Amino acid sequence: MDDTLITLTPSPVRASSVDNQADILGFAIEAAQNGGSALATLVEIRGGAARALGAHVAVASDGRYCGYVSGGCVESAVATEALEAIVGHRDRIVKFGEGSPFFDIALPCGGGITIAIHVLRDTDVLKDALGDLAGRKSLALSYRPETESVVRLDQVPVRSGWRDKDFVCVYRPVTRVVISGQTGEAEAVRRLAEASGYAVTLVGSRSLSQSTVIDAFTAVVLLHHDLNLEEDLLRRALSSPAFYIGALGSTRTHCRRIDRLKSIGMPAEAFDRIKAPIGLFGPTRDSTSLALSILADVAAARSETYA
């Protein structure tokens, strides 16, 4: 590190613990408009790592930063590198852990990571990305080290990673959880889902608004003790691309559910999409345990669908 640059840069300080792509990009945009910022991206993993490729840390020129590229063990060092890049007006790529020149910075997992630091000069592409995420659209941005620029891609690949000499970051909307139920179980799932940063729609005793789209990033959670109350939303969910559909009830109740669906002409292949009994583990005997079981199942399904 250049000692002259170090004297010109402030000390890094974490501004928040957000771990959401949109929040991190928003922080980077705001900071860029108020003195300058850089976006640090995890572009290589050697061994194990706490975050996936494409994870970000956004760093403001005043030293504030947010986001994660590890479990929290190197973010301050990443921010220091980013601050120096901002001062020097040049992008840089830095290694930490295994294969790194920083012997005093070790990753607990024993592996190593490579971080690409991009000094933001134009935030329009990030603003457009936020607009798409708000509209629940997937997108991909390509970082080009040779030109120190970020551009939008027309096609969205399956996952983030290198494409020739460029690194592509894939962004997808936050998980939406549509909860249908009138019981304490539904309220417990709502509280935990909101605390997890998910977008939540609680249907209760009313029908889901037709303006609410059940898209590919939506999990539908049915918590009724009466099959009649779930039927309309279940049929709508089964005709949607929802990545998760779960329903309360025993195995015997689910057999009755399938019989009802057959009677209204629902195709047999649709039944396999329903997780019933709902949840990752069971049986549960209280609303908190049920909520944990359901949201763990939703998180696992999301991870498997969009690895």
BAFI-546097 format. One record per residue (C-alpha): x, y, z. Coordinates in pm, whole numbers, plus 50000, padded with zeros to 5 digits. Example, Ala and Ser with C-alpha at 12.3 -4.5 7.8 and 13.67 -1.06 7.14 Angstrom:
<recs>
+-------+-------+-------+
|    px |    py |    pz |
+-------+-------+-------+
| 51230 | 49550 | 50780 |
| 51367 | 49894 | 50714 |
+-------+-------+-------+
</recs>
This chain:
<recs>
+-------+-------+-------+
|    px |    py |    pz |
+-------+-------+-------+
| 50000 | 50000 | 50000 |
| 50114 | 50358 | 49926 |
| 50183 | 50544 | 50255 |
| 50097 | 50875 | 50091 |
| 49753 | 50751 | 49995 |
| 49694 | 50610 | 50342 |
| 49743 | 50953 | 50498 |
| 49486 | 51100 | 50258 |
| 49211 | 50846 | 50322 |
| 48974 | 50822 | 50619 |
| 48941 | 50513 | 50835 |
| 48677 | 50264 | 50717 |
| 48364 | 50235 | 50930 |
| 48070 | 50005 | 50869 |
| 47759 | 50213 | 50801 |
| 47506 | 49929 | 50819 |
| 47476 | 49551 | 50819 |
| 47256 | 49531 | 50507 |
| 47317 | 49227 | 50289 |
| 47068 | 49299 | 50013 |
| 47186 | 49372 | 49659 |
| 46948 | 49662 | 49604 |
| 47038 | 49828 | 49935 |
| 47410 | 49801 | 49861 |
| 47372 | 49943 | 49510 |
| 47156 | 50224 | 49647 |
| 47425 | 50310 | 49903 |
| 47688 | 50317 | 49627 |
| 47477 | 50548 | 49410 |
| 47405 | 50792 | 49693 |
| 47771 | 50799 | 49799 |
| 47885 | 50856 | 49441 |
| 47665 | 51163 | 49424 |
| 47805 | 51295 | 49754 |
| 48179 | 51281 | 49718 |
| 48250 | 50954 | 49542 |
| 48227 | 50578 | 49594 |
| 48353 | 50241 | 49479 |
| 48188 | 49904 | 49439 |
| 48396 | 49605 | 49548 |
| 48290 | 49270 | 49403 |
| 48384 | 48914 | 49494 |
| 48514 | 48772 | 49164 |
| 48712 | 48464 | 49269 |
| 48694 | 48207 | 49549 |
| 48986 | 47982 | 49636 |
| 48873 | 47708 | 49870 |
| 48575 | 47796 | 50090 |
| 48398 | 48130 | 50123 |
| 48113 | 48283 | 50322 |
| 47961 | 48465 | 50023 |
| 47885 | 48376 | 49662 |
| 48055 | 48519 | 49357 |
| 47912 | 48860 | 49276 |
| 47871 | 48970 | 49638 |
| 47938 | 49341 | 49691 |
| 48080 | 49591 | 49938 |
| 47995 | 49954 | 49859 |
| 48241 | 50211 | 49994 |
| 48186 | 50588 | 50028 |
| 48474 | 50835 | 49998 |
| 48420 | 50938 | 50362 |
| 48504 | 50583 | 50481 |
| 48153 | 50445 | 50533 |
| 48082 | 50107 | 50380 |
| 47817 | 49836 | 50368 |
| 47779 | 49486 | 50229 |
| 47983 | 49168 | 50259 |
| 48229 | 48972 | 50047 |
| 48321 | 48739 | 50335 |
| 48187 | 48663 | 50679 |
| 48302 | 49004 | 50801 |
| 48672 | 48928 | 50840 |
| 48813 | 49127 | 50544 |
| 48554 | 49394 | 50471 |
| 48745 | 49670 | 50651 |
| 49057 | 49584 | 50452 |
| 48853 | 49581 | 50132 |
| 48716 | 49924 | 50221 |
| 49070 | 50054 | 50276 |
| 49170 | 49934 | 49929 |
| 48856 | 50091 | 49784 |
| 48929 | 50425 | 49951 |
| 49276 | 50426 | 49798 |
| 49125 | 50344 | 49459 |
| 48884 | 50637 | 49492 |
| 49169 | 50875 | 49577 |
| 49378 | 50744 | 49286 |
| 49080 | 50737 | 49044 |
| 49183 | 50388 | 48932 |
| 49018 | 50049 | 48962 |
| 49214 | 49764 | 49119 |
| 49196 | 49391 | 49184 |
| 49310 | 49265 | 49525 |
| 49355 | 48918 | 49675 |
| 49295 | 48822 | 50039 |
| 49370 | 48501 | 50224 |
| 49535 | 48221 | 50030 |
| 49753 | 48362 | 49752 |
| 49742 | 48713 | 49897 |
| 50038 | 48944 | 49975 |
| 49861 | 49046 | 50300 |
| 49997 | 48786 | 50540 |
| 49826 | 48952 | 50836 |
| 49481 | 48909 | 50683 |
| 49371 | 48545 | 50694 |
| 49028 | 48400 | 50621 |
| 48895 | 48166 | 50894 |
| 48795 | 47916 | 50624 |
| 49159 | 47891 | 50516 |
| 49079 | 47980 | 50156 |
| 49123 | 48295 | 49957 |
| 48918 | 48549 | 49764 |
| 48981 | 48802 | 49490 |
| 48802 | 49137 | 49492 |
| 48755 | 49368 | 49193 |
| 48721 | 49732 | 49302 |
| 48545 | 49963 | 49059 |
| 48547 | 50339 | 49118 |
| 48203 | 50465 | 49019 |
| 48218 | 50731 | 48752 |
| 47867 | 50688 | 48609 |
| 47576 | 50565 | 48820 |
| 47311 | 50550 | 48547 |
| 47355 | 50178 | 48487 |
| 47315 | 50110 | 48860 |
| 47006 | 50331 | 48878 |
| 46852 | 50135 | 48592 |
| 46939 | 49813 | 48775 |
| 46757 | 49933 | 49086 |
| 46455 | 50021 | 48876 |
| 46443 | 49671 | 48733 |
| 46480 | 49508 | 49073 |
| 46200 | 49726 | 49208 |
| 45989 | 49606 | 48915 |
| 46086 | 49248 | 49008 |
| 46296 | 49185 | 48697 |
| 46624 | 48997 | 48680 |
| 46924 | 49159 | 48515 |
| 47296 | 49120 | 48460 |
| 47577 | 49377 | 48466 |
| 47919 | 49315 | 48318 |
| 48232 | 49468 | 48474 |
| 48509 | 49525 | 48220 |
| 48848 | 49565 | 48391 |
| 49023 | 49673 | 48070 |
| 48799 | 49980 | 48034 |
| 48710 | 50016 | 48404 |
| 48341 | 50026 | 48313 |
| 48012 | 49851 | 48386 |
| 47759 | 49775 | 48113 |
| 47418 | 49612 | 48099 |
| 47383 | 49269 | 47934 |
| 47083 | 49172 | 47721 |
| 47085 | 48811 | 47841 |
| 47083 | 48707 | 48208 |
| 47304 | 48403 | 48276 |
| 47227 | 48144 | 48541 |
| 47485 | 48275 | 48789 |
| 47753 | 48536 | 48841 |
| 48102 | 48463 | 48709 |
| 48370 | 48541 | 48453 |
| 48278 | 48558 | 48085 |
| 48607 | 48580 | 47898 |
| 48778 | 48894 | 48035 |
| 48467 | 49042 | 48197 |
| 48297 | 48959 | 48526 |
| 47918 | 48931 | 48510 |
| 47700 | 48999 | 48815 |
| 47349 | 48856 | 48816 |
| 47081 | 49037 | 49016 |
| 46742 | 48893 | 49103 |
| 46443 | 49036 | 49293 |
| 46408 | 48980 | 49663 |
| 46194 | 48685 | 49770 |
| 45826 | 48771 | 49807 |
| 45627 | 48558 | 50052 |
| 45250 | 48549 | 50002 |
| 45091 | 48420 | 50324 |
| 44730 | 48312 | 50336 |
| 44580 | 48241 | 50676 |
| 44378 | 48384 | 50963 |
| 44565 | 48225 | 51252 |
| 44858 | 48302 | 51480 |
| 45072 | 48083 | 51256 |
| 45026 | 48326 | 50967 |
| 45122 | 48622 | 51185 |
| 45434 | 48441 | 51310 |
| 45544 | 48367 | 50953 |
| 45481 | 48731 | 50856 |
| 45696 | 48865 | 51141 |
| 45986 | 48633 | 51069 |
| 45967 | 48686 | 50693 |
| 45979 | 49063 | 50734 |
| 46268 | 49034 | 50979 |
| 46449 | 48826 | 50714 |
| 46417 | 49107 | 50461 |
| 46156 | 48940 | 50242 |
| 45872 | 49127 | 50072 |
| 45555 | 49005 | 50245 |
| 45190 | 48997 | 50140 |
| 44950 | 48873 | 50409 |
| 44621 | 48770 | 50253 |
| 44423 | 48686 | 50566 |
| 44054 | 48634 | 50500 |
| 44045 | 48826 | 50173 |
| 44138 | 48715 | 49824 |
| 44476 | 48806 | 49685 |
| 44450 | 49121 | 49476 |
| 44468 | 49052 | 49105 |
| 44729 | 49328 | 49083 |
| 44965 | 49121 | 49299 |
| 45170 | 48912 | 49059 |
| 45291 | 48573 | 49175 |
| 45621 | 48563 | 48989 |
| 45915 | 48324 | 48977 |
| 46059 | 48479 | 49294 |
| 45744 | 48430 | 49501 |
| 45679 | 48170 | 49770 |
| 45313 | 48096 | 49848 |
| 45240 | 47982 | 50203 |
| 44892 | 47844 | 50278 |
| 44809 | 47817 | 50648 |
| 44441 | 47729 | 50657 |
| 44274 | 47458 | 50860 |
| 43988 | 47451 | 50610 |
| 44066 | 47341 | 50253 |
| 43784 | 47559 | 50119 |
| 43967 | 47874 | 50230 |
| 44287 | 47791 | 50044 |
| 44138 | 47669 | 49718 |
| 44129 | 47993 | 49515 |
| 44484 | 48100 | 49601 |
| 44618 | 47745 | 49560 |
| 44475 | 47724 | 49209 |
| 44625 | 48063 | 49123 |
| 44963 | 47963 | 49267 |
| 44967 | 47638 | 49070 |
| 44910 | 47829 | 48747 |
| 45196 | 48068 | 48832 |
| 45578 | 48028 | 48817 |
| 45608 | 48054 | 49199 |
| 45925 | 47875 | 49313 |
| 45761 | 47747 | 49633 |
| 45406 | 47645 | 49722 |
| 45350 | 47505 | 50069 |
| 45031 | 47410 | 50249 |
| 44945 | 47331 | 50610 |
| 44800 | 46996 | 50701 |
| 44877 | 46630 | 50756 |
| 44948 | 46370 | 50489 |
| 44583 | 46266 | 50512 |
| 44472 | 46626 | 50461 |
| 44697 | 46655 | 50158 |
| 44539 | 46348 | 50004 |
| 44201 | 46520 | 50037 |
| 44356 | 46833 | 49884 |
| 44474 | 46637 | 49581 |
| 44134 | 46475 | 49540 |
| 43973 | 46819 | 49533 |
| 44221 | 46941 | 49273 |
| 44158 | 46635 | 49058 |
| 43785 | 46699 | 49075 |
| 43828 | 47044 | 48921 |
| 44051 | 46916 | 48643 |
| 44391 | 47021 | 48774 |
| 44664 | 46824 | 48593 |
| 44841 | 46560 | 48798 |
| 45188 | 46710 | 48743 |
| 45079 | 47020 | 48937 |
| 45045 | 46823 | 49261 |
| 45419 | 46764 | 49289 |
| 45472 | 47138 | 49326 |
| 45289 | 47147 | 49660 |
| 45502 | 47099 | 49971 |
| 45266 | 46937 | 50220 |
| 45302 | 46903 | 50508 |
| 45466 | 47244 | 50482 |
| 45810 | 47321 | 50623 |
| 46163 | 47188 | 50639 |
| 46116 | 46996 | 50961 |
| 45825 | 46873 | 51162 |
| 45597 | 46816 | 51325 |
| 45591 | 47147 | 51512 |
| 45378 | 47232 | 51811 |
| 45398 | 47612 | 51825 |
| 45374 | 47901 | 51579 |
| 45737 | 48012 | 51614 |
| 45875 | 47668 | 51533 |
| 45637 | 47640 | 51239 |
| 45746 | 47980 | 51107 |
| 46113 | 47881 | 51133 |
| 46042 | 47552 | 50957 |
| 45851 | 47723 | 50675 |
| 46098 | 48002 | 50609 |
| 46394 | 47764 | 50625 |
| 46217 | 47560 | 50358 |
| 46151 | 47872 | 50150 |
| 46517 | 47979 | 50176 |
| 46639 | 47632 | 50078 |
| 46402 | 47621 | 49779 |
| 46514 | 47966 | 49663 |
| 46880 | 47865 | 49693 |
| 46824 | 47544 | 49497 |
| 46626 | 47722 | 49225 |
| 46864 | 48016 | 49182 |
| 47202 | 47880 | 49290 |
+-------+-------+-------+
</recs>
